[in-house]
Amino acid sequence: MSNDCIFCRIGSGDINTALVAESGRAVAFRDISPQAPLHVLVIPRDHIDSLASAEDESLLGEMLGMAARIARDEGYSASGYRVVINTGADGGQSVPHLHLHLLAGRHLSWPPG
């Protein structure tokens, strides 16, 4: 855990955040600046800088599975949703801790921008 990483502090419970879902290795919570009616972040509890440095494929699968369950539980499976992982500065990653965005509840155009 990095003490200066906000996502590490959320994942460890140091910052009290209403969780949408959690497992032993990942947590999900609503984005503070939502870009869609449903905008949830799924993060690993342990610090991983980005997808580029992620090595645990089972953790990545767990995070994707958590996103799919949340979308289903929130009622967006039929209408559709998007899962995005921004990696690095040019990829739009603003927090240097691996996280995925689950977006749903409006038409999401392509390309994303």
C-alpha positions in Angstrom: 0.0 0.0 0.0 1.2 3.5 -0.8 0.2 6.0 1.9 -0.1 8.8 -0.7 -2.3 6.8 -3.1 -6.0 7.6 -2.6 -7.1 4.3 -4.1 -4.8 2.4 -1.8 -6.4 4.2 1.1 -9.9 3.4 -0.1 -9.0 -0.2 -0.7 -7.6 -0.6 2.8 -10.5 1.1 4.4 -8.5 4.1 5.6 -10.9 6.3 3.7 -14.5 5.5 4.4 -16.3 5.1 1.1 -19.6 3.5 0.4 -18.7 0.4 -1.5 -20.9 -1.0 -4.3 -19.1 -4.4 -4.1 -16.1 -6.0 -2.5 -14.0 -9.1 -2.4 -10.8 -10.0 -0.7 -8.8 -8.5 -3.5 -10.9 -5.8 -5.1 -13.5 -3.1 -4.2 -16.0 -1.1 -6.2 -17.3 2.4 -5.5 -19.2 5.2 -7.3 -17.0 7.7 -9.1 -17.1 11.2 -7.5 -17.4 12.8 -11.0 -19.8 10.4 -12.8 -19.7 10.5 -16.6 -22.9 8.4 -16.9 -25.9 7.5 -14.7 -23.9 4.5 -13.5 -20.2 5.2 -13.1 -18.4 2.8 -10.8 -14.7 2.3 -10.3 -13.3 -1.2 -9.6 -9.8 -1.3 -8.0 -7.5 -3.9 -6.6 -6.9 -3.5 -2.9 -3.2 -3.9 -3.4 -1.3 -1.2 -5.3 -0.7 -1.9 -9.0 0.4 1.2 -11.0 -1.6 0.3 -14.2 -2.7 -2.4 -16.5 0.8 -2.2 -18.0 2.4 -3.5 -14.8 -0.4 -5.9 -13.8 0.7 -9.6 -13.8 -2.0 -11.4 -11.9 -4.4 -12.4 -14.6 -6.9 -14.0 -12.1 -7.1 -10.6 -10.3 -7.9 -8.9 -13.6 -10.6 -11.5 -14.3 -12.0 -11.0 -10.8 -12.2 -7.2 -11.4 -14.0 -7.8 -14.8 -16.4 -10.3 -13.2 -17.2 -7.8 -10.4 -18.0 -5.1 -13.0 -20.3 -7.5 -14.9 -22.1 -8.4 -11.6 -22.6 -4.8 -10.7 -24.0 -4.0 -14.2 -26.4 -6.9 -13.9 -27.4 -6.0 -10.3 -28.0 -2.3 -11.3 -30.2 -3.5 -14.2 -28.0 -2.6 -17.2 -27.2 -6.0 -18.7 -29.9 -5.8 -21.3 -29.3 -2.2 -22.4 -25.5 -2.5 -22.3 -22.6 -1.0 -20.5 -18.9 -0.1 -21.1 -15.8 -1.2 -19.1 -12.8 1.0 -19.7 -9.2 0.8 -18.3 -7.1 3.9 -19.1 -3.4 3.1 -19.0 -0.7 5.7 -18.9 -0.8 9.4 -19.5 -1.7 9.1 -23.2 -4.4 6.6 -22.4 -6.0 9.1 -20.0 -5.1 7.5 -16.7 -5.3 10.2 -14.0 -4.7 8.1 -10.9 -1.6 5.9 -10.9 -3.4 2.9 -9.4 -5.0 0.3 -11.7 -8.8 0.8 -11.9 -11.6 0.1 -14.3 -14.5 2.3 -15.1 -18.0 0.7 -15.4 -20.3 3.1 -17.3 -24.0 2.6 -18.2 -27.3 4.3 -18.3 -26.8 6.4 -21.5 -25.8 5.9 -25.1 -22.0 5.7 -25.2 -20.7 6.8 -28.6 -17.6 5.4 -30.4 -14.9 6.4 -30.6 -14.7 7.5 -27.0 -12.5 10.5 -27.7 
